[in-house]
Amino acid sequence: MQMRPAIACAGLLAGALVALSGPTAVAATALPHSPLRSSGGTVIEAESSSAVCTGTIDSDWTGYSGSGFCNGANAISGYVQFTVNAASAGTATLGFRFANGTTAARPGTVAVNGTTAATASFEATGAWSTWATKTLTVPVKAGANTIRLTPTTADGLPNLDYLDADVSTAAAGAVLYVSPNGTDGAAGTESAPTTLTSAISRITPGGTIYVRGGTYDYSSTITIPAGANGSSGARTTLSAYPGEKPVLNFSGQSESPSNRGIQLNADYWRLYGLTVEHAGDNGIYVGGSNNVVERVVTAFNRDTGLQLGRIASTTPSSQWPSDNLIVSSESHDNADSDGEDADGFAAKLTTGTGNVFRYDVSHNNIDDGWDLFTKTDTGAIGPVTIEYSLSYGNGTLSDGTVNSNGDRNGYKLGGDGIAVNHVVQHSIAYKNGHHGFTYNSNPGTMTISSNVGIDNAQRNFSFDAGTSVFRTNTSCRFAVSGSNDKTVGNADSSNQFWTGGNGSRCSSYAGTLGWSFASDGHLAVTFGGSVVNP
């Protein structure tokens, strides 16, 4: 393994690359094909003297820029490191140009100044001579910043051609810091943090609010107002500070529909890494569109943990929340006093098209894991996609509390006989208190594929009417007798539904349930210690 010492460092200062110390420092070439060039990014070649490659600099595959690329030698120790300089604290957009000629993704962590700031999965590109770019955003401080990419598996990193770093947002000062002891009038810097409400009112579109670790006690809803939008090219970000866990505790609220935790009414925001608990109603309520909610936890709230719905009763259906992505998030132990409203996740009553739940986990909520309920008064909602997700133990809280008023399903997909063509795929319903997957009177043509139902109290799959299409679903029973599945619609022999015995695929789903989020955010589910992939 060859170590190339860092004898110089390159940085960005007001959008220009400058050479710092070192006898052989050279400016990196600004490449015309860089995907970030239009935003002011500057390329630092992996083979330049300003970078560190703990592997070899090779040139045996075509398509690279400069004089070569960093080969991490297929080892977990093979990191690559760059140094960039920012005029002020803020965020930097990083574009890693890479090639991965294997058939499996190669994950890694990105550390900024020694603290893990992001994870990335470098997917297979088809050949070592086929290059792609992985783009992500990280916080930077004023001055020099060390950016280190380290593999997380024994296969090591892909080949790295260059880093394209854009710190224009840092130069513009579009970043604010929040801490439990921050004050409204503070500057919002790392050394003088402000409050969350003040930061939301001051952040510029496309900027970033970093929330430091600790517990924040609130008695009023935190609202991100309609109109305070980011953009499709630059979402405004509300994020946990890298490596820290902020907990937003709304236990000062009484149980009331007006007492939500966070209310996201704006468009093009990204919420990341927050825990929201004990709100008097929903933990997080999303009324805006084109938002990403990632790596959040909603728990112990007194209505659904995370719910999508219109901003107000006067909001026209054309403005109902659409195209939101809820990803790699957990919702648990949400319970209202009457026991029939608090689900883990919900997109119900008044939601538009294009909303997606991916890699999410809902467990031990008093009502349903997911609720896509519709009613005659408001009509159909837009089709929702739920995929690669897990719903278990709903209807019973973690402390054993059960309320007979709860519906207690894993995935409840309708209401009032209104047809909506939802998509539910690659998801698991395990030991919920009623059905695993239920149409709940939705007569539409839903796509129900590659799902698994295990030991739900009544049916694993319950579809009494409609024209839904069922493919490659699996239904198993090991400890709960339950009832035979009912799947009215288009079901072929690829399914293994429960009719008194387990099919051949059920052997993969025996044993104790386990789950975790991988470094790249995907949900890893295990049974008996073995990973399953429905």
N, C-alpha and C positions, 0 to 999 in steps of 0.2 A: 504494500500500500504506500503510495507516494504522497507525502505532505508537501504542499506548496505554501511557503510562508507568505503572510500578508506583509508586503514591504511598502505598500502605499494604500491609500483609500480614496475612493472617489465619492463625491457628494453632489447633491443638488442644492443650488443656492439660487433662489428666485428664478427657477426654471432652467438654469444653465449648469452644465457639468463642469466642475473645477477640480484640478489636481491638488491634493493636499501634500502631506509629507512623503519623503521617500526618494532615494536617488534615481529610481527608474520609473517614476510614476508617469503614466500615459493616459491621455483622455480617451474615454470609450467612444466608439464610433456610433453616431446616431443613424440607425438603419432605416431606410425608407419603407421597408415592409413591416416594421413593427406595428402591431395592432393598437398601441397606445400613442403613437406619434401625434395624432391629431389633438390629444389632450395635454401635450406638453411633456410626455414621458421621455426619459433618456436611457439609453441602453448601456448596461455594464456587462461586458463579455465575461463568461465564466473562465476563460483562459487568460484574462488580463491580469496584470500585476496587482490590481486593486482587489482581486477576489481570492478566496481560498477554496481549493478543491482537494479534499482528502481522498483522492483517488488518482486517476491519471487524466491528462489532457490528450484526447485522441482526435483523429481526423479520418477514421476509416469508414465512416458513413457519410453519405452526401447530404446536402440540403442545409448544413449548418451555416451560420454567418461567422465573420471574422476568420480566425486561423484554426479553430477547433472547438471542442466542447468538453465538458467535465463528465467523465465516466466514474461513477461512484463504486465501481468494481463489485456490484451485487453484494454489498455488505452493509449491515446495519450501522456500522461506524462511518460510512462514507457520506459525510455531509458536505454541503457547499455553502459558502458565506460571502456576503457582499456588504459594503458600507455605503450608506447614502447620507446626505446631509440635508436637513430641512431648515428653512429660514425661521420657522416658528413651530410650536407644538401643533399637532393636528393629525390628519390621516394621510396615508400614502396608498395609492393603488399600485399593486405589484403584478407584473405579468411575467411568469416563468415560462420561457420557451423550452419545450422538452420533446423527447421522442421515447416511446416505450414499445419496443418490438415484441414484447411478450403478449400473452393472452389475458393477463390479469392486471388489475390496477395496482399501482404502487403508491401507498399512502405515506404522508409525511407531516411533520409539524413545522410551523413557521414561528421562530422565536425572534422577538425584537428586543434587543438589549438584554438578552438572557431570560426573558419571560415569554412563555408560549402565548402567541397572539391569535393564531388561526391554525386550522388543519386543512389539508388538501389531499385529494385523491387524484393521482395522475393516471388516467385511464389508458388502456391500450390504444396505440395510434395505428396499428396494423403492420408497421415495419419500423426498423431503427432509422430509416432514412425519411420517414414521414413525421413532420414536426407539427406540434400544436402549442397553444398557449393557455396556461391556467392563470386566471385572474382572481385576485382577492384583495381585500382592504385591511390594513393594519394601522394601529396608532403609532405615531412617531413623536419624538421630543425635538425641541429646538437643538440644532447642532448635528453631530455625527450620530448615526444609528447603525447598529450591527444587525443585519438580517441573516439569520441562519436557517437553512432548510435541512431537516434531519429525517431520515427514514424511520418508520415505525415497525417494519418487518425485516426479516432476514434477507429478503430479496433486494433490499436497498432502494435507492432512488432510480428514476429514469435517467437517461442522459440529459444534461442541462446545457443549453446553448448560451442563454443570457438571461439577465434580469432587466426588465423594462420598468422603471420606477417613476411614478408621477406623484409629486407632492404639491401640486398646485393648490389642492384644498387646504393643505397646511399653511401655505403662504398666504391664503386668503383668511386664515384664522377661523375657519368654519368648524370649530370644535369647542365643546364646553365640557367641564368636569363637574360632577355632582358627588357629594358625600353626605353621610348622615349628619355631620356638623356644619354643612354648608349654610350660607346665608343668602337671602334674595339679592342683596346688593353687591355681592362679591363678584370678582372679575370672571369667575368660571374657569380659571386656570388650574393646573394640578396643585399648585401651592395655595390657591385661594378659591376653593370650589364653591359652587352655588347650590341652590335647591333645584329639585326636579321641575317644579312648576315654573320657576324663573328660567331655567334652561330651555324648556319647551317654548316659552314665549319669545326667546331671543335667538334660537338657533336659526341659521340661514338654510334655505332649501338645499338639500344635498349634504348638509353638515352632519356631524356626529356628536351625540351626547354620551359620554362615558360615565357610568354609574359605579362608584367605588363600592367595595364590599361592605357588609354590615346590615343592620336592620333599620328600616325607615318606617316610622309609625305615623299612620295617617288616619284621619276621621272624615275626609272629604275625597270625592272622586278626582282622579288626575285625568284631565281631558286633553287630548291632542285634537284641536278643533278642525272642523271642516274648513278647507281652503288653505291650511298650513301644509301644503303638499310638497313632496319631493318631485322627482321626475323619473321617467322610464330609464334614463341613463344614469341617474344619480339619486337613489333613494336617500331620504333622511333617516339616520340610524339612531336608535336608542338602545344602547348595548351595555351589558356588564363590562366593567374594566377587565382586560384579559387576566385570567388566572384568579379572579375574585368572584364572590357570590353575593350579590345584593338581594335582600329579601324585603319586599314591599308589604308591610303588615297593616291591614285595614281593620283590625279588630276594634278600633274606636267607632266603627259604624254600627248602627242597629240594622236588623234585617228589614230591608225595604227595597222595592224595585228601583228606587232612585239612587241607591247607594252602591254603585259599581266601584270596582277598583280602578283599572285603567280603561278609559273609553277612547278608542282610536277611531276618530271620525274623518281623519285626513286620508289622502291617497299617497301611494308610493313611499311608505315608511317601512323600515325593518326594525322589529323588536327582537333582541337577542339576549339570551342568558339570564333573564329575570325570573325570580320567583314571586308570585302574587298570591297572597293568602288572606283568609278571614274577612273578605269583603262582605258587605251586607246584601249583595246580589251577585252578579257575575264577577269573576276575578278579572277577566279581560273581555271587553265587548268591542267587536270590530264592526263599525258602520261604514268605513271607507272601503276603497277598492285598490287593487294592485299592490297590496301590502304583503310582506313576508314576516311571519311570526315563527321564530326559530329558537330551539333549545330553551323554551320557557317551561316553567312548572306552575300550574294553578291548583291550589289545594285548600281545603277547609273553607271554601267560600259557601255562601248561603243561597246560591243558585248555581246554574251551570258554570263550570270552571272557565271555559272559553267558548264564547258564543258569537256567531255572526248574525246581524239583523239590521234593519233600517234604522236611520238615525232618529227619526221622529215619525209620528203617525201621519204627518203630512207629506212625507218623502214619497215621491212617485216611484212606481216599480222600475222605471228606467234608471233610477239612481240607487237601487238596492245594492248592497255590497257584492262586488263581483271580482273574479280573478285574484282572489287571495290565496296564499299558500301557507298552511300551518304545517310545520315540518319539525321532526325530531323533538317533539314536545310531549310532556306528561301532564295528565290531569287526574287527580285522585281525591277521595274523601270530601267531595263537595256534597253538601246536604242542606236542604231547606227544612223548615219546621214541619211542613205538612207531608214531606217525604215523596212528593210526586213531580218535582220540577228540576231538581239539581242533577244534571248529567255531567259527564266528563267534558265532551265536546258537543256542540250543536251548531248546525246551519239550518235554521228552521223558520217557518212562518213568512219571513220577508227577506229572502236572499236571492241574488241574481245568479248569473251563470259563471262557470269557470272556477268555482272554489274547490280547492284540493286539500285533503289531509294526507300526509305522507310520512311514514316512519314514526307514527304517534302511538302513545300508550295511554289508555284510559282504564282505570281500575278502582274498585272499591268506592264508587259513587253511589248515592242512595237511590238514584233512578236508573237511567240508561248510560251505557258507555258512550254511544253516539246517538243523537236524536236529530232526524231530518223531518220532523213533523210538519204537516201542512193542515190548514183548516179552510172551510168554505168561505169564511169572511174575507180572507186575504188571497185565496187561490193558490195556484201552483208556484213553487219556488223553482229556481234554476237547477239543472242537474248538478249533483255533487259527486266528486270522485274521492273515494277512500281507498288507499292502497298501502301495502306493506306495513300494516298497523296491527295492534294487539288490543283486545278488550277482554278483561277478565275480572271476576269477582264483583261485578256490579250488582247492586241491590243489597250489598252488605258492606258496611264501612270497615276499615281496618281494625277497629276496636270491637267488631262483632255486631254493631247496631244494625237492625233491620226494620224497615217501615213497610207495612203491608200495602200502603198506598202507592208505592213505587212500582213502575213497570218492569224494571230489573232486566232489561235485554242488553245484549252485547251491542248490536247494531240495529236501531229502529229506523226504518227507511220510508215512513209515510204517515198518512193520516187522512181521515174523512173521504176516502175513496177517490183521491185526486192522483192522477197519473203523472209521474215524473220519472224520467229515464236515468236514474243514478247508475254509477259504476262502482262496484265494490270488488276489489281483486287483491289477491296475495295477502289476505288478512286472516287473523286468528281470533276466534271467540272461545273462551275457556272458562268453564264453571261460572257462568253468569246465572242469576237467580230466576230467569224465565227462559226466553229463547236466546239462541246465539245470534242468528241472522233472521230478521223478520220483516216481511213486507209491510206489516201494520196497515193493511187495507190500501196499499199503493198498487193499482192495477196496471201500472206502466210496463214498458219493456226495459227492465233493468238488465245490466250486464253483471252477472254474478259468477266470477271465475277464479279458480285456483285459491279458494278459501278453505279454511279448516275449522270445523266446529267440534269441540271436545267437552263432553260431560256437562253441557248446559242443562238446567233443571228440567225443562220440558223438551222442546225440540232444538236440535242444533241448527236446522234450517226449517223455517216456517213461512211458506208462501202458498196461501190458500187460493189465490186468484191471480190473474194477470198473464202477461206474455213474456215474462223475463226469460233470459237465455242463461242456462247453467252449463258451465264447462269446467272439468277437472277439479271439482270440489271434493272434499274429503270429510266424512263425519264419523266420529269415533266415540266409543263409550268404554270406560274402564271401571269407574267407581259410582256412577250415577245412572240409574236405569232409564229415566226419561221416557220419551215417546218417539215413535218412528217419524222421520222427516216427511214433510209434505212440500213438494216443489211443482206446483202447477205452472206450466209454461213449456219451454223448449229445453229439455234435459236429455243428454245422450249418454252413451256408455262410458264416457271419460270420467264421469262422476262416480264416487263411491259413497252413496248416501246410506244412512243407518236404517236398516229394515230388520233388525234383530241380530246382526252380527257385524264385526269389523271387517273392512276390506284390507287388502294387502298393504296399503300405504299407512295404515294406522300404527304399524310397528315403529314408525319414526316419531310418534307422538306420545309414547309411553314415558313414564317417569316424571320427575319434578320439573315444573315450569321455571325457567330463568330468562332474564332478558337484560340487555344493556345497549347503550348507544355507542357505536364504533367511533373512532376518531374522525371519520369523515361524515358522521351524522346518521348513517344508516342504522336501522334497528336490527340487532342480532338477537334472535330468540332461540332458546335451547330447551330441549326436553331430555331429562336424564343426562345432562351435560353435553349433549350433542346438538350442534347447530342445525336448525331446520330452515328450509327455504320453500315456503308454499308457492 
